[in-house]
């Protein structure tokens, strides 16, 4: 730990992890004080302009530098693999501190929504017996995940006092489950050209959210391209994803213009104007509208039912959290009459249901700024399916938790299908200011949400077994896996 006041030093002891627990084969040391809130910190040093690097330096000065990781230097699955294998070995040898750390560890991730989703996916994939809860520090443009769980939208202070204050909040934060969602896309191998997702020029993890499966993966089918990913906040398709794609590309070309969060958000709005998002009927052909691009179906009981999507809808959002595009809530708060008439439940983040919302254009999106404003509520579902029309378009734009991409579509194929299904849950850390609601908050599951769609959960098959964020997590042959649940 760096030089701090005696009071700060006492507080920081609660979060400190000694080297021998972090670095395999290190010599164990006697520790007099057992930390109450041990943390491992992951920071995207490129997020938030200069803030990411400054935050990294501050955390490393306050804590053990070996418990603070730059995601541009080491992937989180490798870090957690090494840490948990070491903890298990030490626990097996009777180390009491390793036992305590394994039970009380918390993770902090600082970055944009894509960075946070990357870590969440890794924790989900590792299938740990006692997975650590995760606190998200806002360091991006949208910061929807931090905002939904009460950590705010503004980029944090990077000075020691601000960091210590955040750590104190982490210590008292409550655990809260969040649903996660698996997305699978299949299409025939195109006769010519490539249909791999095209990331914008600026994306941190080479599109970690959505990738083609390897030839050896059990999901792979001969004659088809299969892609999979996972999300925590939202999947969107259409014009909003197109604007996001342009924003990421522009940021890569002119990084000097994107050092301030407010400037980033105003640039985002300007791109919406220049791309015709405000005058969509004039600048964008009707064949790019969602209904002309694909059929949308939801599972009711054990049968797929087609949704009636109005021809003017140009963007569709499958929403898990009440925070989109910087804290807006597209689903809103439907009144009790709408809940009753459309047989819906409130939009909880841990109920296994996802809210499906449509938008016509940017003006429609601005309605979210008004009290009780919301998009066109289409459905709630546990499974949703997009079946693309043959020749409907040669590409579309998609986005998962802040990571957009351009998706080429084979024009001679009528079997392009995207399916979204409930995957499981991971525990987040939430403050009292959280916007997200849990089914455990109220005695009744019914209370304040809306829209028609009763769905039944589909069977959990191999296709939804993991996100793919932690493909490098492999247990060495010389480790007894009975200790790794």
N, C-alpha and C positions, 0 to 999 in steps of 0.2 A: 504493500500500500504506500501511496505517496504521502507527502507531508500534509497533515490536516490537524485541526484542533482536537483536544482530548475528547470533547463531546462527540465530534464526528467520528473519531476513531472507535469509540465505544459502539456507535450505531453500525459502523461498517463491519464490525466483527460478526454481526448477525448474518451477513451475506457472504462471508469469506470462505473459500474452499482451498485447502493446502495443496501444494504441488503433487504430493505422492498419490492423491486421488485422481488427479487430472492426467498425469504422465505415467504411462505403464512402466513397471520395473524401477520406479523411483524408490528410494529408501524411505520407509514409513517413519514418521516423526510423531512424538507425543504432543497432542493438542489439548491444552488446558480448557479451552472454551468451545462448547458445542454450538454452532450457528443455528439460529431458529429459522432462518429463511435463506438457505444457500441458493445462489443463482448462477446460471450460465447465461452469458449475454452474447447475442448475435447482432452485428451491425453491418448494414450495407454502407460502406464508406463513401459510395458515390451518390447516395440518396441525399436529398435536401441541399443540393449545391455543395457548399463547403461544410455544412453542418455534420454530415456523416463522419468525416475525418476528425473533426473537432470532438464529436461525441465519443468516438473510439479512443482518442487520447485521454479524455477525462475519465472514462470508465477504467482504463488500464492504470491510471494513476491512483485511483481510489481503491480498486480491488486487486486481486492477484491477476497480473496481465495474462496468465494462462487460462483464466476462466472467461476471457473476453475475446471474441473471434470476429475477424473481418470476413464477411461472406464472399468477398472477392478473392480471398486467399485460400479458404478452405470451406468445402460444402458442409452443411449441417449434418447430413447423414453420416459422414466420416467422423465428425466430432462426437456425435452421440454414440455411434458404434464403439469408438475407442473408449469413451467414458464409461458406458454401461458394462462393457466387457471387463474393464478394470475394476469397477465397483463389485461386480459379481465374484471375481477372483478374490478380492480382499474380504468380502463378506464370508466367503467359503473358508477363509483362513481365520475367521473370528474377529475381524476388524469392526468395532462397534460404530466408529464414525462413518465408515462406508455404508453401514446399515441405515444410519440416520439420514445421510445425504440421499441415498436411494429412495427413501420414503418422503422426504420433505423438499426435494429439489424443485425449483421453479425456473422457467425459461423466460428471458426477455428478448424480444426481437425488435430492432429499430430499422425501419425502412418503409417503403411504400406497401400497398396492399399485395402486390405481387411477391415481394420479399416475405411478408408475413405468411401468405398462403403457401409458399415454398416450405417454410419450417413446419407449418401445421400439417402439410402433406407427409413430411418425413416422420413426424411423431405418429401420425395415423398408421403409416406403413410398418413401423418398427414393431408394432404389437407388443409393447412392453407390458409387464404385469402391473406396474404402477406408473402409468405415463405422467410426465410432469405437466402441470397447468402452465399456460402461456400468457404473458402480458405483452401487449403490442404498443410500442412507442411510435407516435405519428411522426414520420419523416418523409412523406411523399406529397403528392398533389391532392389526391382524393381523401386518403386516410379514413376510408369507410369502416374498416375493421376496428381501429382504435376508438373511433367515435361511437360505434355501436355498443362498445363495452365500457364507455365512460372515461376513456383516456384522452379525449379531446380531439380536435381537428388540426390545431396549430402545431407547427414544428416546435420541438421543445428547446428549452435553454440548454446550453452545453457547458455551462460553468459548474464547478463542483457542488455548489449549493443546490442548483436545480436538479442535478443528477441524484444527490442524496435525498431530496424531497420525493423524487419519483420512486426511488428504492423503498422509502418509507410507505408510500402508497401500495407498492407491490406486497409489502409485508402484511398489510391488513386487508388486501383485496380478497374477495370471495370467489370460490370456484363456481363455474357455470358451464354446463354442457352446451355444445353447439353442434348442430347437424352438419354433416359434410355430404357432398354429392359427387357421384361418379358420372363421367360423360364419356360415351363411346361413339365413334363414327366409323362407318364402314362404307367402302365404295369399291367397285370393280377396278382392277388395275387399268388405267387409261391406255387406249391404243397408241396415243402419242402425247408427249409432254409430261409434266409432273403435276401431281395434285398435293404435294407436301405443303403444309402451312407455311406461309411467308411472313416471317416476323418483320416488324418495322426496323428501321436502322438502329434504334436504340431500345434494347431490352436486356435486362440484367442476366437472366439465367438461360439464355438460348431457348426461350419459350418453354420453361419447365412445366407450365400449366397444361400443355397439350402437346403430345408427341406421338410419332408412329411407333408401334410396338416392334420389338426385335423379331427376326425370323424364328428364333427359338422360343418365343413366348407362346404360351398355350392359347392366347387370344388370336394369334396369327392364323389366317385362313388363306389357303392357296388360291391365287387368282384375285385376291382382294387386298386393298390397303386398309389397315385397321389402325386407328388413332385412339388414344385414350388420355384422360386427364381427370382432374378433380377440382372442385371449387367449394368455397365456404360462404362467400357473399353473393355472387351473382354470375350468371352466364347471360350474355346479351348478343343479339344478332341484328344487323341492319345499320342504320345511319349513325347511331351513337357510337358504335364500334368503329365506323369509318372515320369519324372525327377524332377519336382516340388514337387511331392508327397514324393519322396525319400529325397529331401532336407529338407522339413519340419520335417520329421520323424527323420533325423539325427540331426537336431538342438535341438530337444527335448531330445535326448539321450545324446548329448554332448554340452550343452549350452555354456560351457566355450570356445569353438572353434569359436563362432559366435558373437564376440564382435565388429568386425570391418567390415564396409561395403565392403571394397575391398576384404577381406578374404572371406566374404559371397559369393561374385560374383565368385571368383576363385573356391570355393568349389562347387558351382553350375555347373561350367564348368567341373570339375573333375567328378562329378556324371554323367554328360552327356556322358563322355568317358566310365566310368565303366559300364554304362547301355547299351552300344552299340549304342548310338544315332548317333555316327560318322560312324559306320559300320553296319547300320541297316539291309541291305540285308543278312548279315552273322549271326547276333545275334537275329533277330526277324522274326518269321514266317510270310508268306504273308497273312495269314488269320487275322492278326491284322491290316492290312492296311485298310484305311478308306473305300475304295470301297467294300472290302470284308466284312466289318463289318456292313455297313448300306447304304441304299439309301439316297441321299440328294436331297431335292426338294425345289424350291422357288416358291413363288406365283407370277404369271403373270396374270394381270387382276383379274379374280376370279377363276383361275384354277391353280392347282399345276403342275409344270413342273420339270422333273428330270434333275439334273445337271450331266454332263459328267465328272466324277472325275477319273483321271488317276490312274491305279492300283498301282503306286509307291508311292502315297501320303500316308504318315504315321501320319500326324498331320494336323488338320484343325483348323483355327482360324476365328471366327466371330468377327470382329474388329469395334469398334465404335470410337476410338481415334487414332491419329497418334503416339502412343507410346506403345511399347510392349517389354517385357524382358529388361527393363532398358533404354527405350528411342528409340528403333529401330522402324522403320516404315515399316511393312511387305507389305503394299499396294504400297508404293512409290509414284512417281508422273508421271503418264502415260502422254505420249505426246498427242497432239491434234489429230493426226491421229488415234491413238488407241481409244481416246474418241469418235471420230466420227464413226469409223467403228464398234465399239461395243455398241454404243448408251448408253453411261454412263454419269454420272455427277461427278464432283469433290467430294472428300471425306470430306464433311463438317460434323461437329459434331452435327449439329442441323437441318439436312435435312430429318430426318425420314428414312434414309437408312443405312444399315450396310454392310461393306465390308467383303467378304468371301475369305480367302486366304489359300492355301495348301502348305505343305512342305514335301519333301521326306526324309530328314535326317538333321543332324546338319550341314553338309557341305553346304547344300542348305540354311540353316539359316544364315551361315556366309556371304552369298552374301549380306545380309542387311548392312554389314559394308562397302561395296563398294559404291561409288557415284552412285546414281540412282538404287541401288540394290533393289530387291523386291522378294516376294514369287510368287507362281503360282496363278495369279488372277483368281478367279472362278466366282464371281458374286457380284452384289449389290442387296440388297433386303430389303423389309419391313417385310417379314415373311419368315422363313426358317424352314425346317422340316427334322428330321432324323428318318428314319424307319429302325430299326435294323433287320437284317436277323435272322431268326429262327436258333438257334444253331450256329450262327457265332462265338460266343465267350462266355465264362462264366463271363467275366468282361471287363471293359475298364476303362481308366482314364480320368477324366474331370477336368476342372479348370475354375473358375470364378474370375476375378479381383484379381489374386494372391492366391486364396484359392483353392487348389487341393483336390480331393477325388477319391477314388476307387469306381467305380460303378458296383456292381454285376448285372448280367443279367440272367434272367431265360432262360435256354436252351430249354425249351419246349414251348416257347411263341413267336408267330410271330406278336404280337401287341404292342411291346415296341416302343413308339414314343416320341420324344422330339420335341417341337415346340417353336421357338423363334419369338417374335413379338414386334413391337414398342409399347411402353407403355405410354410415355409422356415425359416431360422435367423438369429439375431442373436447377436453376441458380447457376453457379459457379462464383468465382472471378478470374480474369485473369490479368496478368501483360503484358506489351508490348512485353516481350520475349516469349510469348506463341507460341506453335507449332500448336495448334488447329486452324482451320479456320471455319468461320461462313458464312452462306448464305447471311448474311447482310454485309460482308466485301467488296463485289464486286457488281457492278450494275447488273451483269449477274450471274445466277446460274451455268452456264457452264463455265469451265475455266481450271482446271488441275487435272483430275483424270481419272480412266480407268476401263474397264471391262464390260462384257456383263451381263446385267440383268435388264430389266425394270420390276418393280413390282408395284402392287397396294396395298394400305393399306387395311387390313382386318378390318371387323367391330370390334369395341371395345366391347367385351362381358364381362361377369362376370369373366371369366377365367383370364382376364388380368387386373383386377381392382386394384391390389396392390401387393407389393413385399412380404408382410408378416413380414417386419422388425419391424413394430410397432403394433404388435397384442395386446400389452398390453395397447394401447391408447384407453381409454374408458372415455366418458364424464360422470361425476357423475350426478345422477338424480336431484340433487338440483341446478344444474347450467343451466341457460337459454341458450340453444344452439343457439339462434338467434344471439348471439354475436360472435359465433365461426365459422361462414361460413363453 
